[in-house]
Structure formats: C-alpha cells, structure tokens
Amino acid sequence: MNAIVNTRVPFEILTSLAPQLDVPNDGRPVPLSFFHAGSEIYAQGEKVASHYQIEFGAVRIYRLLADGRRQITAFHLAGEMFGFEADLAHHFFAEAIVTTGLRTFRPVAGLDRSRELLPLALRCMVRAQEHLLVVGRQTAIERIAAFLIDMADRQGELTQIELPMSRQDIGDYLGLTIETVSRVLSRLRDRGVLKFHGLRSLEIRKPETLRSLCE
C-alpha cells in the first residue's frame, strides 16, 4: 500500500495563509464554531465561502447518489483542513460525525491565494487517490485493514485508535454493507489482531499482521 499522506496542516503553512484567509497573525485565535453530531456544515451546490480546520471531533464528506444511497468520499479528523474546491461551489455535503469544533477561515476578496493553497490542495488530492486505492482492493478484509492502518497513521501511528464514525459510515466509505464491516471486524478480533474498547475505540494488537493484509 502506498504511504498515507497526513492532511494535518503544518503551522508554517497556516501562518503563510494569514493574509489570504483572514487568519489573525497577531496571536489572536480564530473563533471556534460548534456543530452537533449530524449537523450539516455545508451542502452540495452551496457557494464556497470558507475553509475549515477541525479543532476536535470529525467530519464526513459525502454525496447522495441518484438511487438514494450515500457515498462517503472522505473523513477528516482533528487538525485537518477541508472545504477546498476547484471552483466556486461545493460538490459534496460536509457533516459533523460527532460534536465537532471548527475554526473557519474566509478568503479575502481580491487576493490571489493559489500559491499558498497549493500544498493543501495537493494533500487533499493525494488523499483522494489513496481512497481510490482502498476501495479498489478486491476483498473486504483488505479494504478494512487498509482503512484501519490509515486511521492509525493519521492519529500519530498509535496502536489504540478512536473511530468516531459508525459501522454504516465505514461501509459507505469502503463500498461495503454494514453487515460485512461488522463481520470482518469481528473476525479480526477473534484472530487477536484487534481488541475493542467500547464501540468507537480499538487497539491494534498485531499491527504487522494488519499491514500484511493490505499489502
């Protein structure tokens, strides 16, 4: 599997964006907005007015298909930025998975911000490519193993990780049914690869075994 690209925003990049994104550069914090679980942050077709950085919580990016099904294209975690688009409208919905705090950055009119935003846009593009590699895997266990390794790497390569998203969310992200997600996670638990600590927290007890399943 290709190396996971971390989408957390380095301080120096965020600082360089200050003039373009109305970021205070005098030490004042950007105000924090709160969203309850299930709250919509922006809708598909809505005009792009801001970019967002997650202070705490998690966000899912998704689109509703013609047949009513939901396709999740990305999860964003604490420290990551989202809301970038190639044009002036959002092409997906963004929704808080759990209670989430966001810092909102509004572009300053009339300023060319392409150079400063390029590193962030490239990070988002590579993450999208990584998602395609995950869902393109042949078996459900390969997809879920790759997903768990991704979550662990994005949380500092920890062996005990938080999964703020539901089993249904994971299925909609990986192109699997909720039953398949639950069955594979149970199988990994029974093999001693995972140990669950509640519904949304798990320990990767055999990280090398898990990585071997998605290589």
N, C-alpha and C positions, 0 to 999 in steps of 0.2 A: 504494500500500500504506500502511496506517496506520503511524504511528510505532511503533517497537519499544519496549516498556517494559522497562527494566532491572530485574531482580529482585535485584541485589546489595543487601545490607542496609546502609543508611547507619549510621554509628557511633552517631549520636544516637538512632536507633530501637532499636538493640540495647541501648544503655545504659538506655533507658526501660523495657525489658523485664526488667531485672535482678531486681526483686522477684518478678515473676510467673513467670519461667522459671528460677529458681535459678541466675542468672548472677552470678558473683563481681563485686562492684563495688569491690573493694579493690585492683585491679590484678593479681590472680592470673589466669592464663589458664585457660580452660575446657579440661579434659583432652581429648586427641586420641585418637580411635579409628580403627583402620586396617582397611580392607576390601580384599581381593584382587579382581582382575578377576573378575566373575561372581558375587561373593558377595552373598547376599541381605541387605538392611538391614532390611526388614520385609515381611510378606506381606499379601495381600488378606485381610480379615476379622480381622486381628490388632488387638488393642486399641491405641489411640493412647496411647503412654506418653511420647513425646519429640518434639521438633522438632530439625532438624539444619541445621547450616551447613557448607558444603564449604570446607575449607582448601586442598585440592588434589585433582585428579582430576575425575571426572564421574560423574553418576548418571542412570540411565534410570528412568522411571516407566511402568509398563505393566499391561495386563490380558490374560489369556488368554481368547480367545473360545470359544464352545461347540464350534466345529469344530476347535479346537486351534491356530488361528492366534494370533499375538501382535499386539496393537495398542499401540504406544508412544504415550503421550499427552504426554510432556514429557521434555526433557533439562535437567539442572541442572549448572551449571559452578561453578568456584571463586568463592567469595564469595557465592553464592546460598544461600537457605534453602528447605527443603521439609519435608514431613511434616504440613502443616496439613490438617485435615478438618473438615467441617461437623458431624460428630457424634463418637462415641467409638470408631469403628472405621475402619481404613484400607480404602479402596475399590479400591486398586491395589497392585501389588508395586513395591518400590524395590530396585534392584540397582546395584552398582558396575560401571561400564563398564571402567575401568582401576583400577590401585591407587589408592585414594582415602582421604584423611584427613578425618574428620568431627568436628566439635565438637557434642556432644549437650546439649540444653537440656531439662530435665524440668520441667513445670509444677508449681508449688507448690499443693498441695491447699488448697481453701477460699478461694482468691483469685480475684476476677473479673478476667480478663485481656482481656476483649473489646475495650476501648478501645485498648489497646496493640497487640493483634494485628491490628486492623482494617487498618492500612496494608499489612501483609504479606499479608493475605488478599486485599485488593483487587489487589495486584500479581499474585498468582497467578491471580486471576480474569481479569485483562486478558490475561495470557499465554495462558490457555486460549482466550480469544476470538481472539487472534492466530493460534493454531494452527488454529482452525476456518477462518479466512480463507485460510490457506496451503493446507490440504487441499481447500478448496472451489474452488481455481483449476482451470481446465479442462485445461491441458496440463502434461505432466511437466516441461518446461523452466521454466515459470512457478513451479511448486512448488519446484523445486530452487534456482532463482535466489533466491526469497524466503527459503528456508532458509539459504542461504549469507550473504545480507545480514543475517539475524537473528544468525547466529553471529559475523559480523564486528562488528556493533554491540555485542553482548554481551561481546566481547573488546576493547573500547575503540576501536572503529571502525578497527581495524588492517587493512592490506591483506594481511598474511601471517597466517593463522589456523591454529589447530590443530583438527582434527576427531577427537576421541577415539573417537567412535562408528564402527562398521563400516558398510559399504555396506548390509548387511542391516538394521541399525538404522535407517539413514536411510529405507530403503524402508518399514519397518514404521511409521515416524513419518509419512511422507507418503502412505501408501496406494499405494505403487508396488512393483514387483518389483525384486529386486536387479539383474537384467539391465537394466532401464530406467534405474535410477540410474547404473550404470556407463556405459551408452551416452550418457546426457545429459552426464555429467561429461567423458567423452572428447570429445564434440562441442564443449563449451565450451573445452576445452584446445586443440583443433585450430583453433578460431576466435581463439585468442590471448587469450581472456577470463580463463582460469585457467592457472597453471603449478604443477605438483605438485612438492613437495619431499619425497619419500618417500610412504608410504601414507596417513599421517594429518596431513600438513601441506600447505597450498597457499597460493599467492599470487594475490590478485585483481588482475590486471594492468589490467583495464578496469572499474573499479567502476561508472562511469556506464552502461556498456553492460549490466552485470549488473542494475543497478537498473531500467533501462528495460524489461527482460524481465519484471519482475513489477509493473509499474505499469498 
